[in-house]
């Protein structure tokens, strides 16, 4: 794999993420890790600046892992594995890069003179509470560093392991802004077993929402992805929102499936194997790019928000799933009409977090 391409040699090269001579490859002969290879590296930096052209509603991220054993067939982050010459299909699911010194590097960066305490989002690339975290235990050190520096942060996860760190989350929330969201796109367990085979079951994730909320950590749900023709019927949307409301979620934010390069090929292969009759429908729906058409996004958002109101769950505004403050609205009369239209678009179209 191309570890050497992450070096800082040459005048135009980007700074290395970790030293090329400090990569240790391990496998563990235990049921939960069978078939998974871990590449332990020592990161040179951990806080990442989100590119300005990104559609993300946050500027800074921390990702202690690359690759994810949740093995979600739609995961947009699959393409990032190709940067290391790793396979974006099965390799993404089973070749996990672990930044073993993440807590120490983060603490150093948060204490640096250039850091101004901006919000840090986690779970933006791959899940920081995936199965590997049970062994490597990087998140307690990361949360402790954030708490000690009173640095605001948010977490998006499918992992039930976040409950292990409940006390740390509570102590951090006492000194800074902490946001937690759990990803639950649907409650259909048969669909879950094939499309998210390594992730905890939807009901277990909803149990996480319930537990966090009961212990004073407000928790929203990113209802993602809503999968066209497989989890988007009115009855399915109703059942999912009903379950989210019953778990005590503070908000629900729907997000339709999007298929970026890397994920698109892997998902298409899965679709052809499990639902061949839908292949042509997907080719038509995603003919113009990775995102579902605006009319589809608006329809899903409207339905979910109506159901959320019915069940007493407030729909999220853009960025709310990560506790990102929306920009202040301008008061200039010449822009009032435009601001109103943008607010309507924000309400009707879907938040692109991932």
C-alpha positions in Angstrom: 0.0 0.0 0.0 1.1 3.6 -0.6 2.2 4.7 2.8 5.1 6.6 1.2 2.7 8.9 -0.5 1.8 10.3 2.8 5.3 11.7 3.4 6.3 15.3 3.5 9.2 14.9 1.0 9.3 17.4 -1.8 8.2 21.0 -2.0 4.6 20.3 -3.0 3.9 17.3 -0.9 1.3 17.5 1.9 2.5 16.9 5.5 2.6 13.3 6.5 -0.2 11.9 8.5 2.2 9.4 10.1 5.7 8.1 9.7 6.2 5.6 7.0 8.5 3.5 9.2 6.0 3.3 12.0 3.4 1.0 10.6 2.6 -2.2 12.5 0.2 -4.7 11.0 -1.8 -7.0 13.4 -4.5 -9.6 13.2 -6.4 -11.0 16.2 -7.8 -14.6 16.3 -10.9 -13.7 18.1 -14.5 -14.0 16.8 -15.2 -10.3 16.7 -12.0 -9.5 14.8 -11.6 -12.6 12.6 -10.9 -11.6 9.0 -9.9 -8.0 10.0 -6.4 -6.6 9.6 -5.3 -3.6 11.7 -2.6 -1.3 10.5 -1.3 0.6 13.6 0.2 4.0 12.7 1.5 7.0 14.6 -0.3 10.1 13.3 1.6 13.4 13.0 -1.6 15.4 13.1 -5.2 14.6 14.1 -7.3 17.7 13.8 -8.3 18.0 10.1 -9.5 21.1 8.3 -12.6 20.5 6.1 -12.0 21.8 2.6 -13.8 25.1 1.9 -15.7 23.6 -1.0 -17.2 20.9 1.2 -20.9 20.8 1.9 -20.2 19.9 5.5 -21.7 22.2 8.2 -18.5 22.1 10.3 -14.9 23.1 9.7 -12.8 20.7 11.9 -12.8 16.9 12.3 -11.0 14.2 14.2 -10.9 10.7 12.8 -8.9 8.1 14.8 -9.6 5.3 12.3 -9.7 4.7 8.6 -11.8 2.0 7.2 -14.8 0.6 9.1 -16.0 -2.8 10.2 -19.6 -1.7 10.1 -19.3 -2.7 6.4 -22.2 -0.4 5.3 -22.5 -1.0 1.6 -23.4 2.6 0.9 -20.6 4.3 3.0 -19.4 7.4 1.3 -16.0 7.1 2.9 -15.0 4.0 0.9 -13.2 6.2 -1.6 -10.8 7.4 1.1 -9.3 4.0 1.3 -8.0 4.3 -2.3 -5.7 7.1 -1.1 -3.6 4.4 0.6 -4.0 1.9 -2.3 -6.4 -0.1 -0.2 -9.5 -1.7 -1.7 -12.7 0.3 -1.4 -14.9 -2.8 -1.2 -14.0 -5.6 1.1 -10.7 -3.9 2.0 -12.6 -0.9 3.4 -14.5 -3.3 5.7 -11.5 -5.4 6.8 -8.3 -3.3 6.5 -8.6 -0.8 9.4 -6.0 1.9 10.0 -5.6 2.8 13.6 -4.0 6.0 14.8 -2.7 4.6 18.0 -1.3 7.9 19.4 -4.5 9.9 18.6 -5.2 11.0 22.2 -1.6 12.4 22.7 -1.5 14.1 19.4 -4.9 15.7 19.9 -4.0 17.0 23.3 -0.9 18.6 21.9 -2.8 20.2 19.0 -5.6 21.6 21.3 -2.9 23.1 23.5 -1.1 24.8 20.6 -1.0 28.5 20.2 -2.8 28.4 16.8 -5.8 26.5 18.0 -8.8 28.7 19.0 -11.2 26.2 20.4 -13.4 25.6 17.4 -16.0 22.9 17.3 -14.7 19.5 16.4 -16.9 16.9 14.7 -16.3 13.2 15.1 -17.7 10.3 13.1 -17.6 12.4 10.0 -15.6 9.9 7.9 -15.8 6.5 9.6 -17.4 5.6 13.0 -15.1 6.3 15.9 -17.1 3.7 17.9 -16.7 0.9 15.5 -15.7 -2.5 16.7 -11.9 -1.7 16.8 -12.6 0.9 19.5 -13.4 -1.9 21.9 -9.8 -3.1 21.7 -7.8 0.2 21.1 -9.8 2.4 23.4 -8.8 5.7 21.7 -12.0 7.6 22.5 -11.6 7.9 26.3 -8.3 9.7 25.8 -9.8 11.9 23.0 -12.8 12.8 25.1 -10.6 13.6 28.1 -8.4 15.9 26.0 -11.5 17.7 24.7 -13.0 18.0 28.1 -9.8 19.2 29.8 -9.5 22.0 27.1 -13.3 22.7 27.3 -13.3 22.3 23.5 -16.8 21.9 22.0 -17.4 18.7 20.0 -20.0 16.4 18.5 -20.2 12.7 17.7 -22.2 10.8 15.1 -22.2 7.1 15.6 -23.9 3.8 14.9 -21.9 2.2 17.7 -23.3 1.1 21.1 -19.8 1.3 22.6 -20.4 5.0 23.1 -22.2 4.1 26.3 -18.9 2.9 27.8 -17.9 6.6 27.8 -21.1 8.0 29.3 -19.4 9.4 32.3 -16.8 11.2 30.2 -19.5 12.6 28.0 -21.4 13.9 31.0 -18.3 15.5 32.5 -17.4 17.1 29.2 -21.0 18.5 28.8 -20.5 20.2 32.2 -17.8 22.4 30.8 -18.4 22.7 27.0 -21.0 22.2 24.3 -21.4 18.5 23.5 -23.6 17.1 20.8 -24.4 13.4 20.2 -26.4 11.9 17.3 -27.0 8.3 16.4 -27.5 7.2 12.9 -30.7 5.1 12.3 -32.0 5.2 8.8 -34.6 2.5 9.1 -35.8 -0.2 11.5 -36.2 -3.0 9.0 -33.9 -5.7 10.5 -33.9 -7.8 7.3 -32.6 -4.8 5.3 -30.1 -4.0 8.1 -28.6 -7.5 8.0 -27.6 -7.1 4.3 -26.9 -3.4 4.0 -25.2 -2.7 7.4 -23.9 -6.2 8.3 -21.3 -5.1 10.8 -23.2 -2.4 12.6 -25.4 -2.9 15.7 -29.1 -3.6 15.0 -31.3 -0.5 14.6 -33.1 -1.2 17.9 -29.8 -1.4 19.8 -28.9 2.0 18.4 -32.2 3.4 19.6 -31.5 1.9 23.0 -28.3 4.1 22.9 -30.5 7.2 22.2 -32.8 6.3 25.1 -29.9 5.7 27.6 -28.0 8.9 26.7 -31.2 10.9 27.0 -32.1 9.4 30.4 -28.6 10.3 31.6 -28.8 13.9 30.7 -27.1 13.8 27.3 -29.6 15.0 24.7 -29.4 12.8 21.6 -30.7 13.4 18.1 -31.1 10.9 15.3 -29.7 11.3 11.8 -32.2 9.2 9.9 -29.7 8.2 7.3 -29.7 6.9 4.8 -33.3 6.7 3.6 -32.8 4.1 0.8 -35.0 4.6 -2.3 -37.4 1.8 -3.0 -36.2 -0.2 0.1 -36.9 2.0 3.2 -38.8 5.0 1.9 -42.5 3.8 1.8 -44.9 5.9 3.9 -45.4 2.9 6.2 -41.6 2.4 6.7 -41.0 6.1 7.3 -43.8 6.1 9.9 -42.4 3.1 11.7 -38.9 4.5 11.8 -40.0 7.9 13.1 -42.3 6.3 15.6 -39.4 4.2 17.0 -37.1 7.3 17.1 -39.7 9.2 19.0 -40.3 6.3 21.4 -36.5 6.3 22.1 -36.7 9.9 23.3 -34.7 11.5 20.5 -34.5 15.3 20.7 -34.6 15.6 16.9 -34.7 13.7 13.7 -32.9 14.7 10.5 -33.6 12.7 7.4 -31.0 12.2 4.7 -31.5 10.3 1.5 -29.0 7.9 0.2 -26.2 9.5 -1.8 -23.7 7.5 -3.9 -20.3 9.0 -4.3 -17.6 7.4 -6.4 -16.2 4.4 -4.5 -19.5 3.8 -2.6 -21.5 3.9 -5.8 -19.7 1.0 -7.4 -19.9 -1.1 -4.2 -23.5 -0.4 -3.6 -24.4 -1.1 -7.3 -22.8 -4.5 -7.0 -24.8 -5.2 -3.8 -28.0 -4.0 -5.4 -27.5 -6.2 -8.5 -27.0 -9.2 -6.2 -29.9 -8.6 -3.8 -32.4 -6.5 -5.7 -31.7 -6.8 -9.4 -35.1 -5.5 -10.3 -34.1 -2.1 -8.9 -31.0 -1.5 -10.9 -32.7 0.4 -13.7 -34.6 2.5 -11.2 -31.4 3.6 -9.5 -29.7 4.3 -12.8 -32.5 6.7 -13.5 -32.8 8.3 -10.1 -29.0 8.9 -9.8 -28.4 9.6 -13.4 -27.2 13.2 -12.8 -24.8 12.6 -10.0 -24.3 11.2 -6.5 -27.4 12.9 -4.9 -31.0 12.0 -5.2 -33.0 14.6 -7.1 -34.3 17.6 -5.1 -37.9 16.6 -5.6 -37.1 13.3 -3.9 -35.2 14.9 -1.1 -38.0 17.3 -0.4 -40.6 14.7 -0.4 -38.7 12.6 2.1 -38.0 15.6 4.3 -41.6 16.8 4.3 -42.9 13.3 5.1 -40.4 12.8 8.0 -41.0 16.3 9.4 -44.8 15.8 9.3 -44.4 12.4 11.1 -41.9 13.9 13.6 -44.5 16.6 14.5 -47.2 14.0 14.9 -45.0 12.0 17.3 -43.7 15.0 19.1 -40.1 15.1 17.9 -38.9 18.5 16.7 -37.3 18.4 13.2 -33.7 19.5 13.0 -32.5 22.6 11.3 -29.3 22.4 9.1 -26.3 21.5 11.3 -28.4 20.6 14.4 -27.4 17.0 14.3 -23.9 18.2 15.1 -24.9 21.2 17.3 -23.5 23.6 14.7 -24.8 27.1 15.1 -26.5 28.5 11.9 -25.1 31.7 10.5 -26.8 34.9 11.7 -29.5 36.1 9.3 -28.9 39.4 7.6 -31.2 42.3 8.4 -30.7 44.1 5.2 -34.1 44.6 3.4 -32.6 43.9 0.0 -31.8 40.4 1.1 -34.9 39.5 3.1 -36.6 37.8 0.2 -33.5 35.7 -0.6 -33.1 34.8 3.1 -36.7 33.6 3.2 -36.2 31.4 0.2 -33.1 29.9 1.6 -34.9 29.2 4.9 -37.6 27.4 3.0 -35.0 25.4 1.0 -33.3 24.4 4.2 -36.6 23.2 5.6 -37.6 21.2 2.5 -34.3 19.9 1.3 -32.0 17.5 3.2 -29.0 18.1 5.3 -25.8 16.8 3.8 -23.7 15.8 6.7 -21.8 12.8 5.3 
